[in-house]
Amino acid sequence: MKANCNSLGKRLMLLSLFAVLSLPLFLSSCDGIDCTINNVVTLHVGFYSSEGTELAYADTLTITAAGTDSVLLNRGVRKSAVELPMSFDAKADTLSFSFDGYVITLRVAKTNKPHFESPDCPIVVYHELEGLDFDDPLGQVDSIVIVRKSVNNEPLENIRFYFAD
């Protein structure tokens, strides 16, 4: 009988030890950290007529990042707005907006701001727009303006293109 008690006691002690050691694993899986699923920060660009009404541009639009082979938008049609990723470390991004027949080059100066949420989440780089300039050889654009300097995870428009009539 004494052998059975020792065997049962050992089993209970091993089971208790297992429960105590596995408890932190179960508790850490429910730590409540809510990392952003989409950690790509995008520049929101809208297209408008010179009067300020939203414009769904009829021409085919391709957007590339100058100095790279990256195509950010390929042959978009009837676009009134686009979302474009920005570089993490460059002080300025140069984007080529290629409409059917002509190209507008946009240079956006910015400050990069790493955003740290938690050790369990990746760092996200936010941006503060400092200025812009553009080349429009055919004069199709009336102006391009910054409407919101802060580029972060919020889906708010940052830049507006105003096309000439």
C-alpha positions, 0 to 999 in steps of 0.5 A, a space after each residue: 500500500 505504501 508503494 502505491 501512495 508514493 507512486 500516486 504522490 509522485 504523479 501528483 507532484 509531477 502533474 502539479 509541477 507541469 501545471 505550474 511551469 506551463 501556466 506562464 505560457 498560457 498567460 503570455 498568449 493573452 497579453 492583450 497587445 494589439 499590433 497594427 496589422 498593416 504597418 505600411 504607411 501610405 501617402 494619400 493623393 487625391 485628384 481634383 479639378 481646378 474648381 475643387 471637385 473630385 476628379 476621376 481621371 479618365 487616362 491610364 495612370 502609372 506611378 513609379 518611384 524615380 531611381 528604382 524599378 518599383 511600379 507603385 500603380 500600374 495602369 490605373 483607370 478612373 482613379 480619383 485617389 491613390 495610396 502610395 508607400 513612402 521610403 523609410 530613410 530618404 529625406 525626399 521621395 520622387 514620384 513619376 505620375 505617367 498619364 497617357 501621353 505625359 509625365 508629371 514628376 513630384 518631389 516630396 520632402 519629408 522627415 521620417 519618424 520611427 514609431 515604436 508601439 511595443 517590443 512585440 510589434 515592428 517599428 513603423 515609420 511615420 512621415 512629416 511632409 515638409 514641402 513639394 515641387 513638381 515638373 509638368 512640361 505640358 501645363 496640365 496641373 494647376 497646382 499640387 498642395 499639401 493638405 495634411 502634413 502628417 503621414 501615418 496609419 490614418 486614411 486621410 488625404 495628404 496631397 491634392 493635385 488640381 488639374 487645369 481645365 
